[in-house]
Amino acid sequence: MNNSRASERYAKSLLTLSIDENLLSDVKSDIDMLMQIFSKSREISNLYVNPIIPIYHKVEISKQLFENKINKLTLNLLLNVIYRKRDSLIESICLKFIELYNLYKNIVESNITTTIKLDVITLDYIKSFAEKVSNKKVSLIENIDENIIGGFNLKIGDKMYDCTVSNKINELKKQLINN
Amino acid sequence: MSDIRPDEVSAIIRNQLSNFKTESQLEEVGTILQVGDGVARIYGLSNAQAGELLEFDNGIKGLVLNLEEDNVGAVLMGHSRDIKEGDTVKRSGKIASIQVGEGVCGRVLDTLGNPIDGKGEIKGKVYTMPLERKAPGVIYRQPVTEPLQTGIKAIDSMIPIGRGQRELIIGDRQTGKTAVAIDTILNQKEFYDKGEPVYCIYVAIGQKASTVAQVASIFEKNGALAYTTIISAPSSIPAPMQFFAPFTGAAIGEYFRDTGRPALVIFDDLSKQAVAYREVSLLLRRPPGREAYPGDVFYLHSRLLERSAKIINDDKLASQMNDLPDSLKKVVRGGGSLTALPIIETQEGDVSAYIPTNVISITDGQIFLESNLFNSGIRPAINVGISVSRVGGQAQIKPMKKIAGSLKLDQAAFKELEAFSKFGSDLDAVTQLIINRGKINQEILKQAQYSPLRVEEQCAVIYSSTNGFFDGVDITKVSSLEEEFLQYINSKCKKVLDELSNGILNDKNLKVIEDAAKKIAANYK
């Protein structure tokens, strides 16, 4: 996160350019794909982080991998950051892009954490509740975590309802220690 | 420790469990990106305010200091041991504040206002006072007119301090800076006994915990703890807690000030606070300036010291004071004051370093303590020539003003001639007189620790000495002469002393003192 400012500048320029050229949804799907590739293949994410690999190799590999598969804008950005030796930022640029995209589209990310898998009706209900709270469109991500013991934790952007058993136990512990 | 009864314990726990809330509220949270060195960077918390209190998972408090483009910089008010990357942080919605009430007197508190002396919670009604608060505006103030008696002859006569003043105590290590401050607190016992106490707050920043305990025991032994609060921020606690400690002291002082009573706060010492602030600032990556202090270190001290003030003696106007905390609004009274005695430690007498010059320019005067004076036996080691009080003169009681009016100039003339006289032995009678009287005055101005004098006693002693009634006395016997003289006038001339303390100075009273002084001095020639 040390260079988050630089990443934000790159992400912002990509976003505004894609809006101007009416390619926003294409670019977004490119970025999603890139993120997926980075998380799946360690080789590719290492390729960009590694400063020893010469620039022309990186460019060649990127072209072979992505040419005709992703949008021209996205590819240009990728090549640009490689030429400018900022390619180690590529992942954080993608993250920033998604953040800015959400802001632009008035979308807020929401996380629901439970111990068991929720059914569709409950998820729909949670989504509409989150939309009501935040006044924004909600993209809901479902997590399952046994460590919370029970209950649920709903996070909407930087707001949170923590109704987990583990949190309540923690609160009780603090209260007993403080008195 | 008293016996623990199991049934009582289970009753308490039962009570706590039954009060435990099970529903959840919407909370604003952030995620820790980075934590270390007592500083955390937090993502999220988009609505956090600067100076807001945060709560970490393990109950440790934090304070927002930096608001940046995409993260929030916060300092931890505790150890960062159990905090890790990815933890959630909650907003509290409150800016940093402490609970103050009458119960703080006689207690030892930490920076967040929690008692650390093992005497239980603060008793009585408490009010929430913010740590950072704007100083009262011009229309809510009044010139300094009442004296704050330190009980130290050299200070009360030549460098008088008024209630609402800020007087810096500056000097090298081991020159008796803390001793001056402690004596001042001890001297307020007189007013406490009279039923009009000056509430004292002693803020110990970056000191040894053992020193703080020692100070507390001195207060207790001398009966001064009843009107004194100690804020302890020893060097073992994290830097943010150290640099906030003076603000805690000021917040407590403000409680007394705004409820119409005089208060005295001692910051011991601000150079260590500046060092703690520098540490935090550098960790928060604020750009360093001179001596690596951040650019706003002047503002740090000026906003703190500006809070000491003499409030206008008008309840209605005082109740409209700016930035009053809501909880305090109903009990505001006019006429209160907050006097500040900041302490600065210099290195090798270098007053032109960054922090000393800053604080000298902020305060209304300074008391210089010098190690060579201290070592030559002049204690308190006050260098009268360069010590000043810019507003205290108006606050002196009339007899003291009149009696000690020429003392400072006399002593300056004596110092000059004394240096000069070292070259030759043949001196004319006038010079001889000035030197001899100067030496006696110098002896008279010496004072042992923990032995403050009442202002009327000081008047009598200084009057006798400056008018030459002690002339010709053996220099080594001056202190015992003074002691006997004080005993004599305390037993025989009680009425004269009472009148002096009420500001009455007439020839008849002066004659009584003169006679007494000459009579006692005759035994010491």
HADDOCK unambig.tbl for C-alpha pairs under 7 A between the chains (distance, minus, plus):
assign (segid A and resid 158 and name CA) (segid B and resid 28 and name CA) 5.64 0.50 0.50
assign (segid A and resid 158 and name CA) (segid B and resid 29 and name CA) 5.16 0.50 0.50
assign (segid A and resid 158 and name CA) (segid B and resid 30 and name CA) 6.01 0.50 0.50
assign (segid A and resid 158 and name CA) (segid B and resid 44 and name CA) 5.63 0.50 0.50
assign (segid A and resid 158 and name CA) (segid B and resid 45 and name CA) 6.19 0.50 0.50
assign (segid A and resid 159 and name CA) (segid B and resid 26 and name CA) 6.55 0.50 0.50
assign (segid A and resid 159 and name CA) (segid B and resid 27 and name CA) 5.45 0.50 0.50
assign (segid A and resid 159 and name CA) (segid B and resid 28 and name CA) 4.28 0.50 0.50
assign (segid A and resid 159 and name CA) (segid B and resid 29 and name CA) 5.64 0.50 0.50
assign (segid A and resid 160 and name CA) (segid B and resid 26 and name CA) 5.65 0.50 0.50
assign (segid A and resid 160 and name CA) (segid B and resid 27 and name CA) 5.07 0.50 0.50
assign (segid A and resid 160 and name CA) (segid B and resid 28 and name CA) 6.05 0.50 0.50
assign (segid A and resid 160 and name CA) (segid B and resid 29 and name CA) 6.47 0.50 0.50
assign (segid A and resid 161 and name CA) (segid B and resid 24 and name CA) 6.36 0.50 0.50
assign (segid A and resid 161 and name CA) (segid B and resid 25 and name CA) 6.17 0.50 0.50
assign (segid A and resid 161 and name CA) (segid B and resid 26 and name CA) 5.12 0.50 0.50
assign (segid A and resid 161 and name CA) (segid B and resid 27 and name CA) 6.34 0.50 0.50
assign (segid A and resid 162 and name CA) (segid B and resid 24 and name CA) 6.29 0.50 0.50
assign (segid A and resid 163 and name CA) (segid B and resid 24 and name CA) 5.90 0.50 0.50
assign (segid A and resid 174 and name CA) (segid B and resid 59 and name CA) 6.65 0.50 0.50
